[in-house]
Amino acid sequence: MYALVTGASSGIGKAIAFALASEGYDILLVARREERLTTIAADLIGDHDIEAIPLSCDLGDPDSIAQLLKQTIPFDIRLVVNNAGFGKIGLFSDIPYEDEKTMIDVNVNALHRLTKHFAKTMDEGIILNVSSMSAFLPTPKMSVYAASKAFVLNFSQAIDHELRQSKPSVRVLSLCPGPVKTEFSDVAGGNNALPAISAEHCAKAAVKGIKKKKALIIPGFLMKLMHILIAITPRRLLLRMSGFFQNKK
Ligand SMILES: NC(=O)c1ccc[n+]([C@@H]2O[C@H](COP(=O)([O-])OP(=O)(O)OC[C@H]3O[C@@H](n4cnc5c(N)ncnc54)[C@H](OP(=O)(O)O)[C@@H]3O)[C@@H](O)[C@H]2O)c1
């Protein structure tokens, strides 16, 4: 029984791959950096009695995704973790269009395509789509990133609702982490404004949520509290608070 994990070469995806391997899943590891995936696959096989296969793919490239989907056909995939993604910190007017286009291609379009494919082809299983706490609020200086994560959350929750009626053996769950210590900040070009949890902590919460089939998984007490506060705060005030914290990054 295989789990396909995108963005498995680093951070949350890598930690989820290890957490799933300890639950007995065989793992298909997807990302661009093949050498890293090969090393991680060897570590997974060494630590656990499972199969682990690196599948190099640029999720920003539709042809590369088509190739990936072909490669997955022989495997009995019961869990898909759409985790690959990245952000960019900066003013909308300063971030180059191409950077944001690639962000939308990876965070939104690739996730949409993989969700469409596996929701159709899986007879039973789970798709875990990695969103973010930033999905819940407009986020100055990360406007496109936060909007991409709002897409992931709303899209995933809507499909999960549909599937509960039309194909209850397949679920689409959403993971909304707050700050996590990974390579994310280096890639985004900034620091976390709030305390960050470890990738392992995030992965443990994700796997617990998968086992319970929780539609919305928010790792950590602080972020669960934030989620409630966000829900009761007027949007204008929320935007000002979000802008304040973003300035600290
Ligand atoms: N860290 C946080 O604070 C945080 C908070 C909320 C949500 N998240 C979300 O969590 C997910 C994982 O991020 P992370 O924090 O673990 O960051 P990370 O350490 O930078 O990992 C990002 C992963 O995405 C992969 N990736 C990026 N572009 C790709 C592409 N074009 N094709 C294939 N794979 C690609 C990277 O692999 P390659 O570079 O090898 O391709 C890497 O494995 C992201 O969706 C992120 O938005 C992170």
The ligand as an SDF file (V2000), in Angstrom:
LIG
                    3D

 48 52  0  0  0  0  0  0  0  0999 V2000
    7.1660   25.9490    6.7650 N   0  0  0  0  0  0  0  0  0  0  0  0
    6.0960   26.6270    7.0520 C   0  0  0  0  0  0  0  0  0  0  0  0
    6.1240   27.5270    7.9260 O   0  0  0  0  0  0  0  0  0  0  0  0
    4.7870   26.3030    6.3780 C   0  0  0  0  0  0  0  0  0  0  0  0
    3.6040   26.7790    6.9600 C   0  0  0  0  0  0  0  0  0  0  0  0
    2.3940   26.4840    6.3460 C   0  0  0  0  0  0  0  0  0  0  0  0
    2.3660   25.7420    5.1880 C   0  0  0  0  0  0  0  0  0  0  0  0
    3.5250   25.3040    4.6350 N   0  0  0  0  0  0  0  0  0  0  0  0
    3.4310   24.5320    3.3840 C   0  0  0  0  0  0  0  0  0  0  0  0
    4.0470   23.2730    3.5870 O   0  0  0  0  0  0  0  0  0  0  0  0
    4.4850   22.7600    2.3440 C   0  0  0  0  0  0  0  0  0  0  0  0
    5.9090   22.2360    2.5000 C   0  0  0  0  0  0  0  0  0  0  0  0
    6.7670   23.3170    2.7680 O   0  0  0  0  0  0  0  0  0  0  0  0
    8.0130   23.2160    3.7510 P   0  0  0  0  0  0  0  0  0  0  0  0
    7.7820   24.1540    4.8420 O   0  0  0  0  0  0  0  0  0  0  0  0
    8.3150   21.8040    4.0720 O   0  0  0  0  0  0  0  0  0  0  0  0
    9.1390   23.8870    2.8140 O   0  0  0  0  0  0  0  0  0  0  0  0
   10.4650   23.2870    2.1570 P   0  0  0  0  0  0  0  0  0  0  0  0
   11.3320   22.6830    3.2030 O   0  0  0  0  0  0  0  0  0  0  0  0
   11.0250   24.4020    1.3470 O   0  0  0  0  0  0  0  0  0  0  0  0
    9.9190   22.1370    1.2080 O   0  0  0  0  0  0  0  0  0  0  0  0
    9.2360   22.4190    0.0090 C   0  0  0  0  0  0  0  0  0  0  0  0
    9.1620   21.1660   -0.8300 C   0  0  0  0  0  0  0  0  0  0  0  0
    8.4270   21.4540   -2.0310 O   0  0  0  0  0  0  0  0  0  0  0  0
    9.1740   20.9490   -3.1380 C   0  0  0  0  0  0  0  0  0  0  0  0
    8.9550   21.7400   -4.3460 N   0  0  0  0  0  0  0  0  0  0  0  0
    9.0350   23.0850   -4.4960 C   0  0  0  0  0  0  0  0  0  0  0  0
    8.8570   23.4200   -5.7840 N   0  0  0  0  0  0  0  0  0  0  0  0
    8.6730   22.2590   -6.4720 C   0  0  0  0  0  0  0  0  0  0  0  0
    8.4670   21.9410   -7.8360 C   0  0  0  0  0  0  0  0  0  0  0  0
    8.4450   22.8790   -8.8050 N   0  0  0  0  0  0  0  0  0  0  0  0
    8.3150   20.6450   -8.1800 N   0  0  0  0  0  0  0  0  0  0  0  0
    8.3750   19.6790   -7.2540 C   0  0  0  0  0  0  0  0  0  0  0  0
    8.5730   19.9090   -5.9380 N   0  0  0  0  0  0  0  0  0  0  0  0
    8.7150   21.1870   -5.5640 C   0  0  0  0  0  0  0  0  0  0  0  0
   10.6440   21.0520   -2.6950 C   0  0  0  0  0  0  0  0  0  0  0  0
   11.4340   20.0830   -3.3960 O   0  0  0  0  0  0  0  0  0  0  0  0
   12.5290   20.4150   -4.5280 P   0  0  0  0  0  0  0  0  0  0  0  0
   13.0830   21.7780   -4.2590 O   0  0  0  0  0  0  0  0  0  0  0  0
   13.5070   19.2920   -4.3840 O   0  0  0  0  0  0  0  0  0  0  0  0
   11.7660   20.3370   -5.8040 O   0  0  0  0  0  0  0  0  0  0  0  0
   10.5360   20.6540   -1.2300 C   0  0  0  0  0  0  0  0  0  0  0  0
   10.5640   19.2540   -1.0980 O   0  0  0  0  0  0  0  0  0  0  0  0
    4.3320   23.8900    1.3380 C   0  0  0  0  0  0  0  0  0  0  0  0
    3.1680   23.6830    0.5670 O   0  0  0  0  0  0  0  0  0  0  0  0
    4.1740   25.1100    2.2090 C   0  0  0  0  0  0  0  0  0  0  0  0
    3.4330   26.1220    1.5650 O   0  0  0  0  0  0  0  0  0  0  0  0
    4.7310   25.5680    5.2060 C   0  0  0  0  0  0  0  0  0  0  0  0
  1  2  1  0
  2  3  2  0
  2  4  1  0
  4  5  1  0
  4 48  2  0
  5  6  2  0
  6  7  1  0
  7  8  2  0
  8  9  1  0
  8 48  1  0
  9 10  1  0
  9 46  1  0
 10 11  1  0
 11 12  1  0
 11 44  1  0
 12 13  1  0
 13 14  1  0
 14 15  2  0
 14 16  1  0
 14 17  1  0
 17 18  1  0
 18 19  2  0
 18 20  1  0
 18 21  1  0
 21 22  1  0
 22 23  1  0
 23 24  1  0
 23 42  1  0
 24 25  1  0
 25 26  1  0
 25 36  1  0
 26 27  1  0
 26 35  1  0
 27 28  2  0
 28 29  1  0
 29 30  1  0
 29 35  2  0
 30 31  1  0
 30 32  2  0
 32 33  1  0
 33 34  2  0
 34 35  1  0
 36 37  1  0
 36 42  1  0
 37 38  1  0
 38 39  2  0
 38 40  1  0
 38 41  1  0
 42 43  1  0
 44 45  1  0
 44 46  1  0
 46 47  1  0
M  CHG  2   8   1  16  -1
M  END
$$$$
